[in-house]
Amino acid sequence: MSDTSVTDRIKRDLADNDVVLYMKGTPVFPQCGFSAAVVQVLTNMGVKFKGIDILTDPTLRQGIKDFTSWPTIPQLYVKGEFVGGCDIVREMFQSGELQQMLQTKGIAVKVAPPA
Amino acid sequence: MIVAEAIRTKLTEALKPARLDIVDESHKHAGHAGSRPEGETHFRLIVVAAAFAGKSRVERQRMIHRLLEAELAQRIHALSLATLTPDEANAAATGS
């Protein structure tokens, strides 16, 4: 079931980038509203992240779901750790937990003016 | 309503929720990837259950994913979840 080369690739991407978003489409052209919402949250906070488009690679699309045992996309990772999907990211952003968590992990966050 | 009924039955049995809202949002995604002419592919759930107490957001959603494993594999393309304990739901309702 789990393809070692895909798993290796995921692990490498997570090791090389502090903030990684597995998404449908790219940060500039998201192909799904849920992915777009997470991109918006990260952009809003001024967080640098690597967006990885799973639509271009069916093995990765399944691989990332197996890797975290999480059935849906998008998936946000910070310092190699799975944070959640769209609902969780949005909830954490609204409550301020996301900003706090990122800062705790040493990731620069722009303090956004109240919306 | 087959999928919505399955969701209701499974979550009610396992979580005994104080509140369970199942909103079928498939119509909003008509023609998108994962949509079907017969609908029931995109759902938003609000689940209020004491069973979530002491569990992280990821753990709560995983509980639901596990219960709906078959539906997620076969039919559901998108599942948006709000998972609250009764206390959290009350706090949200009173705006505190």
Backbone of each chain as ProteinMPNN parsed JSONL, in Angstrom:
{"seq_chain_A": "MSDTSVTDRIKRDLADNDVVLYMKGTPVFPQCGFSAAVVQVLTNMGVKFKGIDILTDPTLRQGIKDFTSWPTIPQLYVKGEFVGGCDIVREMFQSGELQQMLQTKGIAVKVAPPA", "coords_chain_A": {"N_chain_A": [[0.844, -1.193, 0.0], [1.734, 1.385, 1.036], [3.985, 3.391, -0.668], [7.383, 3.352, -0.813], [9.078, 5.232, -2.032], [7.471, 7.455, -2.382], [6.831, 8.041, 0.259], [9.389, 8.664, 1.181], [9.866, 10.945, -0.271], [7.936, 12.679, 0.736], [8.798, 12.864, 3.396], [11.242, 14.11, 2.98], [10.502, 16.578, 1.862], [9.129, 17.624, 4.037], [11.168, 17.796, 5.86], [12.825, 19.633, 4.702], [11.416, 21.996, 4.568], [9.908, 24.435, 6.589], [7.179, 25.071, 6.735], [4.658, 23.399, 5.176], [2.266, 22.939, 2.677], [0.103, 20.638, 1.508], [-1.805, 20.526, -1.291], [-4.587, 21.207, -3.561], [-3.892, 22.243, -6.675], [-1.953, 25.272, -7.073], [-0.331, 27.667, -4.874], [-0.774, 30.138, -6.131], [-2.715, 29.539, -8.035], [-5.077, 28.015, -6.776], [-6.959, 24.977, -6.87], [-9.237, 24.343, -5.596], [-11.705, 25.174, -3.222], [-11.229, 24.723, -0.501], [-8.502, 24.356, -0.29], [-7.722, 26.856, -1.218], [-8.641, 28.457, 0.855], [-6.918, 27.853, 2.981], [-4.478, 28.682, 1.932], [-5.024, 31.376, 1.849], [-5.22, 32.006, 4.579], [-2.56, 31.518, 5.403], [-1.183, 33.345, 3.816], [-2.26, 35.702, 4.698], [-1.121, 35.799, 7.216], [1.389, 36.262, 6.524], [3.121, 34.145, 6.273], [5.791, 32.185, 5.163], [5.595, 29.551, 2.918], [5.733, 26.205, 1.541], [3.946, 25.183, -1.149], [2.508, 22.229, -2.225], [1.399, 20.669, -5.02], [-0.951, 18.246, -5.256], [-2.47, 17.299, -7.252], [-1.1, 16.928, -9.56], [0.156, 14.575, -9.303], [-0.734, 11.426, -8.875], [0.234, 9.37, -7.225], [1.358, 10.674, -5.084], [-0.882, 11.986, -4.183], [-2.441, 9.939, -3.067], [-0.495, 8.972, -1.416], [0.094, 10.954, 0.512], [-2.22, 10.983, 1.967], [-2.183, 8.454, 3.108], [0.158, 8.654, 4.57], [-0.37, 10.333, 6.753], [-2.694, 9.282, 7.677], [-5.075, 10.65, 7.02], [-7.942, 11.631, 5.431], [-8.417, 13.674, 3.599], [-7.673, 16.545, 1.488], [-6.884, 19.977, 1.697], [-3.695, 19.594, 3.505], [-1.932, 20.697, 6.229], [1.379, 21.158, 7.342], [3.656, 21.813, 9.95], [6.94, 22.294, 10.724], [7.37, 19.583, 10.18], [5.28, 18.422, 11.447], [1.921, 17.34, 11.49], [-0.71, 19.564, 11.198], [-3.413, 20.039, 10.496], [-6.462, 20.011, 8.524], [-8.458, 22.071, 6.368], [-10.659, 23.032, 8.005], [-9.625, 22.917, 10.618], [-7.35, 24.524, 10.453], [-8.521, 26.966, 9.867], [-10.148, 27.38, 12.145], [-8.174, 27.487, 14.134], [-6.767, 29.697, 13.32], [-8.657, 31.717, 13.587], [-9.019, 31.744, 16.328], [-6.584, 32.525, 17.142], [-4.739, 30.678, 17.889], [-3.189, 29.462, 15.948], [-1.353, 31.374, 15.052], [0.039, 31.695, 17.4], [1.098, 29.136, 17.794], [2.785, 28.896, 15.57], [4.627, 30.924, 16.092], [5.718, 29.985, 18.464], [7.082, 27.865, 17.435], [9.063, 29.148, 16.183], [8.577, 30.416, 13.755], [8.244, 33.079, 11.541], [5.643, 35.385, 11.889], [3.38, 37.606, 10.583], [1.788, 40.078, 12.337], [-1.467, 40.386, 11.886], [-3.641, 43.091, 11.1], [-6.785, 43.642, 12.777], [-9.478, 41.987, 11.196]], "CA_chain_A": [[0.0, 0.0, 0.0], [2.534, 2.608, 1.058], [5.073, 3.368, -1.613], [8.506, 3.929, -0.059], [9.654, 6.421, -2.669], [6.582, 8.575, -2.074], [7.041, 8.35, 1.675], [10.685, 9.34, 1.288], [9.735, 12.286, -0.831], [7.172, 13.468, 1.71], [9.672, 13.124, 4.543], [12.268, 15.072, 2.568], [9.863, 17.888, 1.743], [8.804, 18.102, 5.374], [12.422, 18.115, 6.547], [13.46, 20.783, 4.046], [10.584, 23.205, 4.623], [9.253, 24.601, 7.887], [5.727, 25.056, 6.574], [4.326, 22.743, 3.907], [0.841, 22.735, 2.444], [-0.306, 19.747, 0.412], [-3.025, 21.193, -1.747], [-5.013, 21.013, -4.934], [-3.481, 23.437, -7.388], [-0.77, 25.941, -6.548], [-0.727, 28.829, -4.073], [-1.287, 31.203, -6.991], [-3.954, 29.06, -8.661], [-5.662, 26.862, -6.077], [-7.998, 24.33, -7.668], [-10.29, 23.881, -4.694], [-11.996, 26.225, -2.249], [-10.648, 24.429, 0.808], [-7.072, 24.664, -0.421], [-7.625, 28.307, -1.343], [-8.875, 29.051, 2.174], [-5.703, 27.704, 3.79], [-3.501, 29.591, 1.323], [-5.394, 32.726, 2.271], [-4.829, 32.156, 5.986], [-1.097, 31.608, 5.493], [-0.782, 34.596, 3.176], [-2.709, 36.722, 5.627], [-0.174, 35.859, 8.328], [2.715, 36.509, 5.964], [3.966, 32.974, 6.516], [6.39, 31.573, 3.975], [5.309, 28.114, 2.918], [5.871, 25.5, 0.277], [2.717, 24.54, -1.573], [2.766, 21.077, -3.085], [0.172, 20.337, -5.756], [-1.103, 16.79, -5.31], [-3.243, 16.923, -8.448], [-0.191, 16.582, -10.651], [0.815, 13.31, -8.996], [-1.688, 10.526, -8.21], [0.887, 8.588, -6.165], [1.479, 11.58, -3.934], [-2.24, 12.272, -3.719], [-2.792, 8.857, -2.152], [0.614, 8.81, -0.472], [0.021, 11.892, 1.644], [-3.353, 10.551, 2.8], [-1.727, 7.302, 3.88], [1.247, 9.091, 5.445], [-0.911, 10.935, 7.975], [-4.022, 8.723, 7.948], [-6.037, 11.758, 6.954], [-8.519, 11.29, 4.128], [-8.744, 14.801, 2.721], [-6.709, 17.58, 1.125], [-5.485, 20.224, 2.024], [-3.078, 19.186, 4.756], [-0.87, 21.634, 6.605], [2.43, 20.643, 8.23], [4.603, 22.794, 10.451], [8.127, 21.592, 11.261], [7.21, 18.146, 10.031], [4.147, 17.92, 12.229], [0.622, 17.576, 10.877], [-1.54, 20.506, 11.97], [-4.812, 19.739, 10.212], [-7.001, 20.397, 7.229], [-9.009, 23.416, 6.23], [-11.474, 23.441, 9.167], [-8.769, 23.087, 11.792], [-6.511, 25.7, 10.221], [-9.378, 28.152, 9.979], [-10.528, 27.551, 13.561], [-6.993, 27.883, 14.903], [-6.425, 31.071, 12.914], [-9.642, 32.633, 14.16], [-8.836, 31.852, 17.775], [-5.237, 33.024, 17.419], [-3.855, 29.563, 18.261], [-2.273, 29.142, 14.857], [-0.282, 32.364, 15.106], [0.811, 31.395, 18.601], [1.825, 27.887, 17.565], [3.857, 29.168, 14.61], [5.65, 31.719, 16.774], [6.378, 29.079, 19.4], [7.998, 27.023, 16.658], [10.1, 29.987, 15.591], [8.248, 30.829, 12.391], [7.845, 34.49, 11.515], [4.235, 35.636, 11.597], [3.037, 39.023, 10.552], [0.576, 40.258, 13.135], [-2.415, 41.015, 10.975], [-4.612, 43.993, 11.713], [-8.079, 42.964, 12.902], [-10.2, 41.964, 9.918]], "C_chain_A": [[0.883, 1.248, 0.0], [3.782, 2.423, 0.21], [6.258, 4.056, -0.944], [9.048, 5.193, -0.711], [8.788, 7.653, -2.405], [6.781, 9.006, -0.63], [8.353, 9.1, 1.869], [10.593, 10.782, 0.809], [8.997, 13.205, 0.143], [8.073, 13.854, 2.88], [10.718, 14.176, 4.202], [11.668, 16.478, 2.48], [9.561, 18.474, 3.124], [10.062, 18.481, 6.148], [13.028, 19.403, 5.994], [12.68, 22.085, 4.189], [9.845, 23.276, 5.95], [7.734, 24.473, 7.775], [5.403, 24.496, 5.189], [2.813, 22.567, 3.821], [0.653, 21.812, 1.239], [-1.686, 20.207, -0.021], [-3.394, 20.784, -3.163], [-4.757, 22.308, -5.68], [-2.248, 24.037, -6.741], [-1.22, 27.133, -5.697], [-1.294, 29.965, -4.93], [-2.608, 30.804, -7.649], [-4.489, 27.82, -7.944], [-6.823, 26.291, -6.908], [-9.174, 23.864, -6.812], [-10.473, 24.931, -3.615], [-11.342, 26.0, -0.893], [-9.146, 24.72, 0.805], [-6.878, 26.171, -0.47], [-7.767, 28.98, 0.022], [-7.618, 28.971, 3.036], [-4.592, 28.608, 3.251], [-3.76, 31.013, 1.804], [-4.976, 32.998, 3.727], [-3.316, 32.355, 6.103], [-0.595, 32.928, 4.92], [-1.095, 35.773, 4.092], [-1.714, 36.912, 6.778], [1.237, 36.163, 7.843], [3.678, 35.357, 6.179], [4.487, 32.419, 5.191], [6.102, 30.08, 4.002], [5.554, 27.518, 1.54], [4.54, 24.827, -0.029], [3.049, 23.389, -2.516], [1.443, 20.623, -3.702], [0.055, 18.821, -5.92], [-1.868, 16.34, -6.571], [-2.332, 16.476, -9.59], [0.435, 15.207, -10.438], [-0.111, 12.378, -8.198], [-1.047, 9.707, -7.08], [1.014, 9.422, -4.898], [0.109, 11.863, -3.326], [-2.703, 11.202, -2.74], [-1.757, 8.759, -1.04], [0.493, 9.713, 0.74], [-1.151, 11.522, 2.56], [-2.949, 9.376, 3.686], [-0.704, 7.722, 4.941], [0.71, 9.585, 6.794], [-2.209, 10.281, 8.431], [-5.046, 9.848, 8.032], [-6.625, 11.723, 5.548], [-8.69, 12.438, 3.153], [-7.551, 15.733, 2.513], [-7.461, 18.91, 1.269], [-5.017, 19.646, 3.365], [-1.915, 20.125, 5.034], [0.086, 20.985, 7.604], [3.328, 21.795, 8.659], [5.724, 22.04, 11.157], [7.901, 20.083, 11.269], [5.989, 17.57, 10.725], [2.826, 18.288, 11.557], [-0.228, 18.48, 11.767], [-3.019, 20.206, 11.751], [-5.179, 20.116, 8.796], [-7.618, 21.779, 7.317], [-9.778, 23.875, 7.472], [-10.595, 23.78, 10.353], [-7.913, 24.329, 11.645], [-7.331, 26.972, 10.403], [-9.755, 28.435, 11.433], [-9.353, 28.073, 14.377], [-6.581, 29.309, 14.568], [-7.365, 32.052, 13.594], [-9.446, 32.813, 15.661], [-7.461, 32.397, 18.142], [-4.241, 31.926, 17.767], [-2.795, 29.272, 17.204], [-1.071, 30.082, 14.89], [0.662, 32.036, 16.272], [1.691, 30.158, 18.39], [3.009, 28.115, 16.626], [4.993, 29.936, 15.289], [6.439, 30.861, 17.762], [7.405, 28.223, 18.677], [9.031, 27.847, 15.892], [9.844, 30.406, 14.157], [7.68, 32.255, 12.413], [6.394, 34.633, 11.087], [4.009, 37.139, 11.63], [1.764, 39.18, 11.375], [-0.411, 41.08, 12.302], [-3.306, 41.987, 11.722], [-5.963, 43.297, 11.795], [-8.888, 43.093, 11.608], [-11.468, 42.796, 10.003]], "O_chain_A": [[0.801, 2.072, -0.911], [4.522, 1.449, 0.347], [6.155, 5.217, -0.549], [9.438, 6.129, -0.013], [9.303, 8.757, -2.226], [6.885, 10.197, -0.337], [8.416, 10.061, 2.635], [11.16, 11.7, 1.401], [9.384, 14.355, 0.346], [8.108, 15.01, 3.301], [11.044, 15.029, 5.027], [12.256, 17.444, 2.965], [9.72, 19.674, 3.346], [10.032, 19.378, 6.99], [13.662, 20.166, 6.722], [13.227, 23.163, 3.956], [9.23, 22.301, 6.382], [7.089, 23.845, 8.615], [5.819, 25.045, 4.168], [2.168, 22.109, 4.764], [0.997, 22.159, 0.109], [-2.616, 20.268, 0.783], [-2.633, 20.116, -3.863], [-5.334, 23.346, -5.357], [-1.575, 23.379, -5.948], [-2.371, 27.561, -5.794], [-2.2, 30.674, -4.493], [-3.508, 31.63, -7.802], [-4.366, 26.705, -8.45], [-7.564, 27.03, -7.557], [-10.007, 23.078, -7.265], [-9.497, 25.515, -3.144], [-10.948, 26.95, -0.217], [-8.599, 25.257, 1.768], [-5.97, 26.704, 0.167], [-7.083, 29.963, 0.304], [-7.292, 29.922, 3.746], [-3.857, 29.225, 4.022], [-2.831, 31.754, 2.124], [-4.457, 34.065, 4.055], [-2.851, 33.249, 6.811], [0.309, 33.551, 5.476], [-0.304, 36.704, 4.237], [-1.493, 38.027, 7.249], [2.164, 36.303, 8.642], [4.891, 35.551, 6.257], [3.734, 32.213, 4.24], [6.345, 29.42, 5.012], [5.581, 28.217, 0.527], [4.065, 23.997, 0.747], [3.785, 23.563, -3.487], [0.504, 20.247, -3.0], [0.848, 18.195, -6.623], [-1.9, 15.155, -6.902], [-2.753, 15.733, -10.476], [1.168, 14.722, -11.3], [-0.25, 12.531, -6.984], [-1.709, 9.389, -6.092], [0.804, 8.933, -3.788], [-0.035, 11.965, -2.107], [-3.29, 11.516, -1.705], [-2.087, 8.501, 0.117], [0.758, 9.291, 1.866], [-1.086, 11.719, 3.773], [-3.321, 9.308, 4.857], [-0.705, 7.209, 6.06], [1.277, 9.284, 7.844], [-2.772, 10.671, 9.454], [-5.785, 9.964, 9.009], [-5.88, 11.78, 4.569], [-9.066, 12.219, 2.001], [-6.57, 15.705, 3.257], [-8.652, 18.93, 0.959], [-5.816, 19.268, 4.223], [-1.036, 20.322, 4.195], [-0.334, 20.352, 8.573], [3.712, 22.638, 7.849], [5.482, 21.25, 12.069], [8.206, 19.4, 12.247], [5.698, 16.379, 10.607], [2.644, 19.421, 11.111], [-0.435, 18.19, 12.945], [-3.79, 20.129, 12.708], [-4.332, 20.488, 7.985], [-7.328, 22.552, 8.23], [-9.57, 24.993, 7.943], [-10.789, 24.8, 11.014], [-7.762, 25.102, 12.591], [-6.875, 27.934, 11.022], [-9.691, 29.575, 11.894], [-9.503, 28.976, 15.2], [-6.103, 30.043, 15.433], [-6.937, 33.084, 14.112], [-9.676, 33.894, 16.202], [-7.196, 32.696, 19.307], [-3.049, 32.189, 17.925], [-1.666, 28.891, 17.515], [0.075, 29.649, 14.773], [1.886, 32.091, 16.15], [2.865, 30.14, 18.758], [4.101, 27.595, 16.856], [6.169, 29.635, 15.084], [7.658, 30.987, 17.883], [8.457, 27.896, 19.225], [9.774, 27.321, 15.063], [10.78, 30.718, 13.421], [6.778, 32.581, 13.185], [5.969, 34.086, 10.069], [4.395, 37.833, 12.571], [0.775, 38.489, 11.132], [-0.222, 42.271, 12.054], [-3.684, 41.727, 12.864], [-6.261, 42.442, 10.96], [-8.966, 44.166, 11.01], [-12.208, 42.896, 9.024]]}, "seq_chain_B": "MIVAEAIRTKLTEALKPARLDIVDESHKHAGHAGSRPEGETHFRLIVVAAAFAGKSRVERQRMIHRLLEAELAQRIHALSLATLTPDEANAAATGS", "coords_chain_B": {"N_chain_B": [[-30.735, 10.822, -0.101], [-29.313, 8.833, 1.057], [-26.599, 8.711, 1.828], [-26.425, 10.775, 3.722], [-28.158, 9.745, 5.625], [-26.748, 7.486, 6.409], [-24.536, 8.685, 7.573], [-25.782, 9.986, 9.709], [-26.832, 7.813, 11.186], [-24.497, 6.336, 11.856], [-22.862, 8.174, 13.274], [-24.564, 8.939, 15.331], [-24.972, 6.569, 16.732], [-22.358, 5.971, 17.633], [-21.315, 8.272, 18.877], [-23.252, 9.524, 20.344], [-24.358, 12.204, 19.968], [-25.048, 15.523, 21.225], [-25.88, 17.374, 19.539], [-26.362, 17.259, 16.07], [-25.725, 18.351, 13.021], [-26.288, 17.969, 9.651], [-25.248, 19.075, 6.713], [-25.855, 19.108, 3.377], [-23.832, 20.065, 0.936], [-23.476, 19.667, -1.685], [-24.627, 20.694, -3.987], [-23.416, 23.13, -4.295], [-21.113, 22.509, -5.456], [-21.518, 21.481, -7.901], [-20.596, 19.937, -10.883], [-17.929, 20.23, -10.325], [-14.728, 18.64, -9.638], [-15.126, 15.408, -8.326], [-17.809, 15.685, -7.851], [-21.171, 14.407, -8.235], [-23.89, 13.589, -10.366], [-26.07, 12.745, -8.864], [-25.618, 13.867, -6.426], [-24.831, 14.316, -2.876], [-22.072, 14.359, -2.172], [-20.52, 16.326, -1.047], [-20.228, 17.399, 2.151], [-21.119, 19.207, 5.122], [-20.587, 19.097, 8.513], [-21.854, 19.612, 11.77], [-20.952, 18.72, 14.848], [-21.784, 18.086, 18.076], [-20.594, 16.786, 20.917], [-20.091, 15.007, 23.958], [-18.137, 13.18, 23.909], [-15.906, 14.259, 22.735], [-14.437, 15.598, 24.587], [-11.385, 16.605, 26.045], [-9.91, 15.884, 23.875], [-7.809, 16.53, 21.049], [-8.146, 18.769, 18.202], [-7.428, 17.433, 15.867], [-7.596, 14.765, 16.699], [-10.331, 14.576, 17.233], [-11.483, 14.964, 14.703], [-10.426, 12.755, 13.46], [-11.772, 10.71, 14.778], [-14.265, 10.933, 13.639], [-13.659, 10.557, 10.94], [-12.876, 7.885, 11.02], [-15.265, 6.609, 11.72], [-16.741, 7.129, 9.47], [-15.465, 5.861, 7.451], [-16.037, 4.122, 5.272], [-17.845, 5.599, 3.743], [-16.292, 7.821, 3.131], [-14.393, 6.647, 1.545], [-15.841, 5.748, -0.631], [-17.792, 7.566, -1.511], [-18.039, 10.205, -0.356], [-16.654, 13.271, -1.148], [-15.805, 15.663, -0.099], [-15.52, 16.77, 3.224], [-16.499, 18.774, 5.658], [-15.832, 19.745, 8.93], [-17.122, 20.662, 12.088], [-16.295, 20.273, 15.319], [-17.374, 19.985, 18.492], [-17.43, 20.136, 22.103], [-20.192, 19.864, 24.42], [-19.886, 21.958, 26.302], [-18.159, 23.728, 24.98], [-19.771, 24.394, 22.839], [-21.833, 25.752, 24.122], [-20.418, 27.941, 25.135], [-19.657, 29.145, 22.757], [-22.125, 29.845, 21.811], [-22.958, 31.768, 23.592], [-21.176, 33.663, 23.106], [-18.827, 33.931, 24.511]], "CA_chain_B": [[-30.473, 10.962, 1.335], [-28.732, 7.587, 1.549], [-25.33, 8.979, 2.496], [-26.73, 11.572, 4.91], [-28.743, 8.84, 6.624], [-25.661, 6.641, 6.918], [-23.751, 9.544, 8.465], [-26.56, 10.193, 10.924], [-26.91, 6.568, 11.946], [-23.201, 5.934, 12.407], [-22.383, 9.123, 14.28], [-25.471, 8.919, 16.475], [-24.691, 5.352, 17.51], [-21.026, 5.929, 18.238], [-20.941, 9.472, 19.643], [-24.419, 10.033, 21.08], [-24.179, 13.659, 19.952], [-26.083, 16.419, 21.742], [-26.371, 18.044, 18.352], [-25.722, 16.781, 14.845], [-26.257, 18.99, 11.811], [-25.694, 17.449, 8.419], [-25.619, 19.962, 5.618], [-25.381, 18.618, 2.081], [-23.446, 21.235, 0.135], [-23.054, 19.153, -2.994], [-25.11, 21.551, -5.067], [-22.475, 24.233, -4.483], [-19.931, 22.01, -6.159], [-21.97, 20.777, -9.108], [-19.695, 20.055, -12.024], [-16.528, 20.205, -9.906], [-14.152, 17.319, -9.418], [-15.688, 14.689, -7.195], [-19.264, 15.803, -7.744], [-21.938, 13.406, -8.983], [-25.217, 14.137, -10.677], [-27.019, 12.402, -7.808], [-25.302, 14.632, -5.216], [-24.323, 13.662, -1.663], [-20.618, 14.205, -2.241], [-19.886, 17.373, -0.238], [-21.018, 17.577, 3.374], [-20.608, 19.961, 6.264], [-21.203, 18.556, 9.729], [-21.607, 20.202, 13.081], [-21.158, 17.641, 15.801], [-21.558, 18.458, 19.469], [-20.626, 15.531, 21.667], [-19.231, 14.951, 25.152], [-17.032, 12.268, 23.595], [-14.747, 15.017, 22.252], [-13.746, 16.256, 25.708], [-10.003, 16.199, 26.278], [-9.261, 15.437, 22.641], [-7.371, 17.614, 20.174], [-8.955, 18.914, 16.986], [-7.081, 16.358, 14.925], [-8.157, 13.515, 17.227], [-11.799, 14.613, 17.069], [-11.831, 14.726, 13.293], [-10.072, 11.366, 13.142], [-12.861, 9.847, 15.272], [-15.33, 10.985, 12.633], [-13.141, 9.906, 9.731], [-12.906, 6.431, 11.219], [-16.657, 6.15, 11.689], [-17.283, 7.298, 8.116], [-14.415, 5.384, 6.548], [-16.593, 3.553, 4.038], [-18.448, 6.685, 2.963], [-15.206, 8.658, 2.609], [-13.69, 5.917, 0.488], [-16.664, 5.481, -1.811], [-18.748, 8.537, -1.979], [-17.852, 11.588, 0.086], [-15.468, 13.909, -1.737], [-15.369, 16.711, 0.816], [-16.206, 16.692, 4.506], [-16.098, 19.876, 6.509], [-16.275, 19.339, 10.267], [-16.988, 21.446, 13.309], [-16.445, 19.288, 16.399], [-17.387, 20.714, 19.766], [-18.048, 19.522, 23.279], [-21.355, 20.673, 24.808], [-19.421, 23.192, 26.959], [-17.64, 24.644, 23.949], [-20.91, 24.869, 22.047], [-22.515, 26.759, 24.942], [-19.557, 29.125, 25.179], [-19.74, 29.782, 21.441], [-23.474, 30.394, 21.666], [-23.096, 32.979, 24.408], [-20.192, 34.605, 22.608], [-17.705, 34.114, 25.439]], "C_chain_B": [[-29.784, 9.733, 1.923], [-27.468, 7.844, 2.365], [-25.571, 9.771, 3.786], [-27.303, 10.679, 6.012], [-27.677, 7.949, 7.245], [-24.81, 7.43, 7.903], [-24.483, 9.685, 9.796], [-26.569, 8.942, 11.797], [-25.577, 6.256, 12.623], [-22.736, 6.883, 13.512], [-23.271, 9.112, 15.521], [-25.18, 7.714, 17.366], [-23.387, 5.474, 18.287], [-20.785, 7.094, 19.193], [-22.06, 10.006, 20.532], [-24.394, 11.561, 21.113], [-25.36, 14.409, 20.543], [-26.695, 17.199, 20.573], [-25.628, 17.486, 17.148], [-26.425, 17.43, 13.654], [-25.522, 18.418, 10.609], [-26.177, 18.326, 7.274], [-25.003, 19.424, 4.333], [-25.107, 19.837, 1.196], [-23.051, 20.845, -1.284], [-23.458, 20.075, -4.138], [-24.152, 22.708, -5.353], [-21.283, 23.815, -5.328], [-20.303, 21.275, -7.434], [-20.988, 21.024, -10.249], [-18.222, 20.076, -11.651], [-16.044, 18.782, -9.812], [-14.822, 16.683, -8.211], [-17.189, 14.809, -7.069], [-19.932, 14.714, -8.596], [-23.302, 14.0, -9.266], [-26.219, 13.87, -9.554], [-26.698, 13.091, -6.479], [-24.716, 13.794, -4.094], [-22.828, 13.377, -1.711], [-19.886, 15.184, -1.327], [-20.778, 17.649, 0.978], [-20.309, 18.479, 4.364], [-21.339, 19.469, 7.498], [-20.86, 19.426, 10.932], [-21.951, 19.122, 14.087], [-20.82, 18.144, 17.198], [-21.691, 17.185, 20.295], [-19.657, 15.57, 22.836], [-18.012, 14.08, 24.888], [-15.773, 12.999, 23.122], [-13.917, 15.635, 23.381], [-12.339, 15.703, 25.862], [-9.268, 15.746, 25.035], [-8.913, 16.645, 21.763], [-8.278, 17.681, 18.95], [-8.704, 17.775, 16.007], [-7.697, 15.036, 15.404], [-9.681, 13.453, 17.025], [-12.19, 14.316, 15.63], [-11.513, 13.29, 12.902], [-11.162, 10.398, 13.619], [-13.96, 9.776, 14.219], [-14.88, 10.308, 11.338], [-13.241, 8.391, 9.852], [-14.333, 5.904, 11.098], [-17.22, 6.195, 10.267], [-16.308, 6.804, 7.058], [-14.979, 4.907, 5.208], [-17.148, 4.657, 3.136], [-17.361, 7.568, 2.346], [-14.507, 7.973, 1.446], [-14.527, 5.868, -0.787], [-17.366, 6.706, -2.365], [-18.428, 9.977, -1.615], [-16.546, 12.14, -0.479], [-14.92, 14.982, -0.796], [-16.214, 16.668, 2.078], [-15.663, 17.785, 5.405], [-16.675, 19.627, 7.895], [-16.091, 20.435, 11.302], [-17.269, 20.479, 14.441], [-16.309, 19.994, 17.738], [-17.901, 19.831, 20.895], [-19.263, 20.377, 23.634], [-20.94, 21.981, 25.477], [-18.921, 24.21, 25.949], [-18.779, 25.224, 23.121], [-21.674, 25.945, 22.812], [-21.721, 28.051, 24.986], [-19.648, 29.877, 23.861], [-21.091, 30.47, 21.273], [-23.645, 31.688, 22.454], [-22.027, 34.009, 24.057], [-19.026, 34.838, 23.549], [-16.457, 33.435, 24.917]], "O_chain_B": [[-29.681, 9.601, 3.143], [-27.283, 7.28, 3.444], [-24.982, 9.464, 4.822], [-26.972, 10.841, 7.187], [-27.693, 7.686, 8.447], [-24.409, 6.908, 8.944], [-23.895, 9.528, 10.866], [-26.34, 9.015, 13.004], [-25.533, 5.951, 13.814], [-22.27, 6.439, 14.561], [-22.778, 9.261, 16.639], [-25.148, 7.824, 18.592], [-23.323, 5.12, 19.464], [-20.12, 6.924, 20.215], [-21.818, 10.859, 21.386], [-24.406, 12.149, 22.194], [-26.513, 14.005, 20.392], [-27.852, 17.619, 20.614], [-24.418, 17.266, 17.198], [-27.565, 17.099, 13.329], [-24.292, 18.391, 10.565], [-27.355, 18.319, 6.916], [-23.783, 19.301, 4.218], [-26.025, 20.538, 0.771], [-22.379, 21.599, -1.988], [-22.736, 20.22, -5.124], [-24.072, 23.205, -6.477], [-20.542, 24.651, -5.845], [-19.493, 20.53, -7.986], [-20.606, 22.158, -10.535], [-17.355, 19.959, -12.518], [-16.826, 17.834, -9.894], [-15.056, 17.343, -7.198], [-17.795, 14.107, -6.26], [-19.343, 14.182, -9.536], [-23.807, 14.817, -8.497], [-27.116, 14.68, -9.318], [-27.431, 12.916, -5.506], [-24.177, 12.711, -4.321], [-22.376, 12.294, -1.34], [-18.771, 14.911, -0.884], [-21.925, 18.074, 0.844], [-19.081, 18.516, 4.439], [-22.569, 19.429, 7.525], [-19.736, 19.903, 11.085], [-23.092, 18.667, 14.169], [-19.697, 18.576, 17.458], [-22.763, 16.583, 20.363], [-18.549, 16.095, 22.726], [-16.983, 14.216, 25.55], [-14.689, 12.416, 23.112], [-12.817, 16.135, 23.145], [-12.124, 14.492, 25.816], [-8.134, 15.275, 25.118], [-9.632, 17.644, 21.742], [-9.07, 16.775, 18.693], [-9.628, 17.229, 15.405], [-8.252, 14.281, 14.605], [-10.234, 12.405, 16.69], [-13.098, 13.529, 15.365], [-12.234, 12.678, 12.113], [-11.446, 9.398, 12.96], [-14.511, 8.711, 13.942], [-15.647, 9.57, 10.719], [-13.638, 7.704, 8.911], [-14.578, 4.883, 10.456], [-18.078, 5.387, 9.909], [-16.322, 7.267, 5.918], [-14.458, 5.249, 4.146], [-16.943, 4.645, 1.922], [-17.478, 8.009, 1.203], [-14.084, 8.62, 0.488], [-13.989, 5.939, -1.891], [-17.507, 6.847, -3.58], [-18.531, 10.871, -2.455], [-15.479, 11.552, -0.307], [-13.708, 15.18, -0.712], [-17.439, 16.548, 2.029], [-14.519, 17.73, 5.856], [-17.862, 19.332, 8.032], [-15.033, 21.059, 11.381], [-18.363, 19.921, 14.522], [-15.252, 20.531, 18.068], [-18.692, 18.912, 20.682], [-19.352, 21.519, 23.182], [-21.572, 23.012, 25.248], [-19.218, 25.4, 26.047], [-18.755, 26.397, 22.748], [-22.111, 26.935, 22.226], [-22.291, 29.137, 24.884], [-19.708, 31.106, 23.846], [-21.186, 31.539, 20.67], [-24.378, 32.588, 22.043], [-21.981, 35.092, 24.64], [-18.307, 35.828, 23.411], [-15.412, 33.482, 25.565]]}, "name": "protein", "num_of_chains": 2, "seq": "MSDTSVTDRIKRDLADNDVVLYMKGTPVFPQCGFSAAVVQVLTNMGVKFKGIDILTDPTLRQGIKDFTSWPTIPQLYVKGEFVGGCDIVREMFQSGELQQMLQTKGIAVKVAPPAMIVAEAIRTKLTEALKPARLDIVDESHKHAGHAGSRPEGETHFRLIVVAAAFAGKSRVERQRMIHRLLEAELAQRIHALSLATLTPDEANAAATGS"}
